[in-house]
Amino acid sequence: MILILLTVLALASAAFGCGVPTYKPNVSRVVGGDNARQNSWPWQVSLQYSSSGSWRHTCGGTLIANNWVMTAAHCISSSRTYRVYLGKYNLAASESGSVAISPEKIIVHSKWDSSSVSKGNDIALIKLSKAVTLSDKIQPACLPKANSILAQNTVCYVTGWGRLQTNGALPDILQQGRLLVVGHATCTQSSWWGSTVKDNMVCAGGDGKISSCNGDSGGPLNCQTSSGKWEVHGVVSFGSALGCNYYRKPSVFTRVSAFNDWIDKVMASY
């Protein structure tokens, strides 16, 4: 029986490798924000907190192993009780194959400063209380190689349930938005973000049309490799205080490739 179980687990792992969704994202026609294809971003999670007997979406996150989720440090509060919802598309609907799992441990980066998001290190890892069963709806993301840098104008997609516009409505259906990467040399110019953006961040967007917004925090910046796999290069960190979609104020993400060693160390320690 144990041998059979191990064989089944091995086959499941092989069938659902990282970064290759069963249902391919519909990215050919998307210019601005739009409804995502159902289950086409199977590593996307909804981080929710308990409030007055119900659960509320607060941030996004990325499944990076069958029992680990990556999100933003600023999404975490010690006063809240959280759950991670995986395999979700419509937050207002009951969906087969989706599952909510409570955290066993939440590890916020030790250098995160909640009083100054621009200092960087806006990243946290959530160890799930039990490993999730991978399926056509729930699969892990690939992470980029350590210290890899995206080229200017690389096409990526931000996904999440954040507001559709500044002070706008929160959607029930998962959204995706096409963003072009803004190179560090450009993003740190005074007419862009200036010194607010650090080396361990990545900028994308800034055309005044599409960006991440409130509620997208912690979610992934998805970028496709030449082999067709999707890698999560960023964790939604912050945007302009002037509002979402502000010209020359692209969405700023924690650059995942700057934290590979930290991620590996944390996952090996808990």
PEURFEN-V997930 format. One record per residue. N is the residue number from 1. RES is the residue in one small letter. D_FIRST is the distance of its C-alpha to the first C-alpha in Angstrom with 1 decimal. Layout:
BEGIN
n->(N;N)
res->(RES;RES)
d_first->(D_FIRST;D_FIRST)
END
This chain:
BEGIN
n->(1;2;3;4;5;6;7;8;9;10;11;12;13;14;15;16;17;18;19;20;21;22;23;24;25;26;27;28;29;30;31;32;33;34;35;36;37;38;39;40;41;42;43;44;45;46;47;48;49;50;51;52;53;54;55;56;57;58;59;60;61;62;63;64;65;66;67;68;69;70;71;72;73;74;75;76;77;78;79;80;81;82;83;84;85;86;87;88;89;90;91;92;93;94;95;96;97;98;99;100;101;102;103;104;105;106;107;108;109;110;111;112;113;114;115;116;117;118;119;120;121;122;123;124;125;126;127;128;129;130;131;132;133;134;135;136;137;138;139;140;141;142;143;144;145;146;147;148;149;150;151;152;153;154;155;156;157;158;159;160;161;162;163;164;165;166;167;168;169;170;171;172;173;174;175;176;177;178;179;180;181;182;183;184;185;186;187;188;189;190;191;192;193;194;195;196;197;198;199;200;201;202;203;204;205;206;207;208;209;210;211;212;213;214;215;216;217;218;219;220;221;222;223;224;225;226;227;228;229;230;231;232;233;234;235;236;237;238;239;240;241;242;243;244;245;246;247;248;249;250;251;252;253;254;255;256;257;258;259;260;261;262;263;264;265;266;267;268;269;270)
res->(m;i;l;i;l;l;t;v;l;a;l;a;s;a;a;f;g;c;g;v;p;t;y;k;p;n;v;s;r;v;v;g;g;d;n;a;r;q;n;s;w;p;w;q;v;s;l;q;y;s;s;s;g;s;w;r;h;t;c;g;g;t;l;i;a;n;n;w;v;m;t;a;a;h;c;i;s;s;s;r;t;y;r;v;y;l;g;k;y;n;l;a;a;s;e;s;g;s;v;a;i;s;p;e;k;i;i;v;h;s;k;w;d;s;s;s;v;s;k;g;n;d;i;a;l;i;k;l;s;k;a;v;t;l;s;d;k;i;q;p;a;c;l;p;k;a;n;s;i;l;a;q;n;t;v;c;y;v;t;g;w;g;r;l;q;t;n;g;a;l;p;d;i;l;q;q;g;r;l;l;v;v;g;h;a;t;c;t;q;s;s;w;w;g;s;t;v;k;d;n;m;v;c;a;g;g;d;g;k;i;s;s;c;n;g;d;s;g;g;p;l;n;c;q;t;s;s;g;k;w;e;v;h;g;v;v;s;f;g;s;a;l;g;c;n;y;y;r;k;p;s;v;f;t;r;v;s;a;f;n;d;w;i;d;k;v;m;a;s;y)
d_first->(0.0;3.8;5.4;5.1;6.2;8.7;9.9;10.6;12.4;14.3;15.4;16.6;18.5;20.1;21.0;22.7;24.7;27.6;30.9;30.4;30.2;29.0;32.3;35.1;37.7;41.1;43.3;45.9;48.2;47.7;50.7;50.7;48.2;46.4;43.4;40.3;38.2;35.4;32.2;33.9;33.7;30.0;30.3;33.1;32.6;35.0;35.5;36.8;38.5;39.1;42.7;44.2;40.9;40.0;38.3;40.5;39.8;41.4;40.0;37.8;35.1;32.8;29.0;28.6;25.0;22.1;23.4;27.1;30.2;33.6;36.8;40.4;41.5;44.2;41.7;40.6;42.5;41.7;43.1;40.7;37.2;35.1;32.2;30.9;30.6;28.6;28.7;32.2;35.2;37.5;37.6;39.5;36.9;33.6;31.3;27.9;25.4;27.3;26.1;28.1;26.7;28.7;29.4;28.1;30.9;33.8;35.5;39.0;40.7;42.9;45.9;45.8;49.1;49.0;52.8;53.0;50.4;52.4;51.6;48.2;44.8;43.8;40.1;37.3;33.5;31.3;27.9;25.9;24.4;21.0;19.8;20.7;18.5;20.5;21.9;25.1;26.9;25.6;25.7;27.0;30.4;31.5;33.9;37.0;37.8;39.5;43.2;43.2;46.1;46.5;49.7;52.4;51.9;48.2;46.9;44.1;42.9;42.7;40.5;40.5;41.8;44.9;48.4;49.9;53.1;54.9;54.8;53.3;50.7;47.0;45.1;42.1;40.8;39.6;42.5;42.8;45.9;47.1;48.5;50.2;49.7;52.9;53.2;53.8;57.4;58.2;56.3;58.1;61.5;63.7;63.9;60.1;58.0;60.0;58.8;56.4;53.8;52.3;50.6;47.1;47.6;47.8;50.1;49.6;51.9;55.4;57.0;57.8;55.6;52.0;50.1;47.5;48.7;48.0;44.4;43.1;43.0;39.9;38.8;38.4;40.9;39.1;40.5;39.5;39.4;41.0;37.5;36.9;34.5;35.4;35.9;36.8;40.0;41.2;40.7;43.4;45.7;49.3;52.1;55.7;57.2;59.6;56.8;54.1;55.0;57.9;59.7;59.1;56.7;53.4;50.1;49.0;45.5;43.9;43.3;39.6;40.3;42.4;39.5;36.6;36.9;37.0;33.9;32.0;33.2;32.4;28.8;28.3;30.0;28.1)
END
